[in-house]
Structures are given as structure tokens and as C-alpha cells.
Amino acid sequence: MTLSEIKEYLKQLEELQFILPNGDSVPAHFHVTEIGKINKQFIDCGVTLRNEQKVNFQLWEDGDFDHRLGAKKLLSIIDLSERVLELSDSEIEVEYQGDTISKYGLKFGGKAFHLTRMQTDCLAKDNCGIPSEKPKIRLSSTGVSDKSACTPQSGCC
């Protein structure tokens, strides 16, 4: 989800709710403690120089049960952050405390924001010799007959 997308969703909401990938809700008394701009410059394993920019939201909750962050308040914080930090309409990355600081993607589910799992990936598969798809092999082309395919001496393993 991009910054412009979250702003549109926030305009439709009164209350904020974030759902973790396991279905649990982030406690209602959470705070957005940071909105930041992350610029990452790196070289991938294929020796390609890359630049990545994301907007970072950090969610935090503790024993302050008396305060709730509403959608309009978050929208005003985002507007201020855009002006001061000169944020672009980049993808949002959300940090939330689990066993360690966890990073999530973000999507909207109608009434709540859902934190989505993020995965690492090789960005240079073509340079590393990693096929884009797992090759499909017919057992008949391996010389293994169907009768012997399930025996320990079949040679297929």
C-alpha cells in the first residue's frame, strides 16, 4: 500500500484497527510513534546498484490505555510528515514489536488495516542461474517405471 492509498482509506474511517498476520488485533491503545522516510541503496548479488525508498510507520503499544489514535489524527500526522520529510508516494512498511522488531507490508480489508508478511527474495535470479519457475519433469522421462517409482531401490531419490 502506498502513502496516497492509506490517506484515502483513512478519510473513510473514524477508528483505527490494525490486524496482525495471525488474526490478532494490535491493541486499541497503540500509538504510531514514528513516520519516516527510508532510503536504501544497495548492490544485489547480481552486482546491480539499486535504490529503494519506503515510508515507515512504527506501531507501539504499552500501558497507556487512556489514549486512542483516531483516523483523522493519523491523517494529520501523515500530512505533516509529507511536508517536513518531503515524502514521496512510496510503499509503506510497518514496524511492530514481536519477539524482535518485525516488518510488515500493509493492505486494507474494508474496516481495518492488515499487516502482511514480507519475504526476502533474490533480485538477480537471472544473474545467479536461479530459474524463474521450478522445472517440470515427467517421471516417464527419468527412466523410472510407475511400478518401481515407490521402492527404495528405484533410483528416483
N, C-alpha and C positions, 0 to 999 in steps of 0.2 A: 504494500500500500504506500502511496506517495503522500507527501505533505498536503497537497491540494485535495486529495481524496479524503483524508481524515478530517480536514476542515469542513468539507461538505457534510459528512456524516455527523459531526458534532453539532452542526446547525439544526439537525433534526431531533436531538436528544436533550433531555433535562438531566438525567442521571448518567453517570459513567459506570460501566462494568467491563472488566477485563477477565477473560476466561483462559485458564492455562490449558495446555495440550491434553492433560489428563482429565479435563472436565471440571476441575475445581475452579472456584472463583477467587480472584485476588481479593483479599478482604476489602470491604467497602470503605475503610478508613485509610486507604493508600494515598500516597502523595506522588506527584510527578516531581521528583527532586532535581532533575536536570533535563534540559533540552539542549542538545549540542549538535555541532557540525563535525563529522568525522571525515577527514581526508586521508585516504590510504594510498600510498604509492608503493608499488612492489614489482618484483620481477617474478614471473611464474616459472615453472620447471621447463618450459619451452624457450626460456630466455626472452620473453616478451615483456616490455615495460608496460605496466598497467596503472591506471589511476581510477580510484573508486571514491565516490562521495555518498555518504548516507547522513540522514538526520537521526539522532539518537535520543530516545526517551528513556529515562531511568525511573522505574516504579519502585517505591519503597513503602513499607508499612511497619509501624511499631505500635506502641501503646497509646497513641493519641486517637482515642475513639470519638472525640467530640467534633472533629472536623471532617468534612467531606468535600472532595473536589468535584464540582459540577462541570458539565459540558461547556457552558458559556465561559466559565473561569479558565478552563484549559484552552479554549479557543483564544482568549485574550492573551494568555501566556505564549501561545504559538505565534500570534501576530507580533508581539513584542520581540520574540526570538528571531523571527524572519527579518525584522528591520535591523536589529542590533547585530546579529550574526551574519546577515546577508545570506540567508539560507536559500538554496535552490529547491526546486520541486523534486527532491530526491526520495528514494525509498526510505522507509522508516525501519529502524532496528530498535527493538525494545530490550532493555536490560531489566532483569528481575532476580532477586536473591533466592537461589535454591540451596543446594549443598555448597555451591560456589556461585559467582555471578553467572547467570545464564543469559544467552542472547536468543531472541526470537524475532521472527517476522510478524506481520500484523495483517489481519483481514477482518472484515466487518460481517457480522452474522445477523443483521436486521435490528437487533436491540443492544447487542454487546460486541465488543471488540475481542477477537480471539488471537491469542499469542500462538504462533505456528512454529513448529520445529524447523531449524535451519540445519543444513548439511554442508560439509566440506565437499569440494569437487576438484578434479584436475581440470584446469582451464586450457591445457595444451595437449589434449588427448592425441591429436594428430601428430604432434612432435614426439610424443612419448611412445607411440606404437600401440596405444590402447584403442581397440575397436569401439566405434560408437554404439554398436549393438553386439550382443553376445552371438557368436556364430551358431547357426542351427545345423546340427549334424543328424543325419538319418542313421539309425542303428544298422540298417541293411548295408550301408556303405562302409561300415567298420569291419565287415567280415565276421561279425558275431551273429550267429543264428538266434532266433527267438527262443529256441529250446535251451540254448546254453547261456542266454543272457543273464539268468539269475543264479548261476552257480559260481562258487568262489574261484573255480579254475577257468572261467570263461575268458579271462584276459581283458575284460572291459574296464576293470578298475585298476 
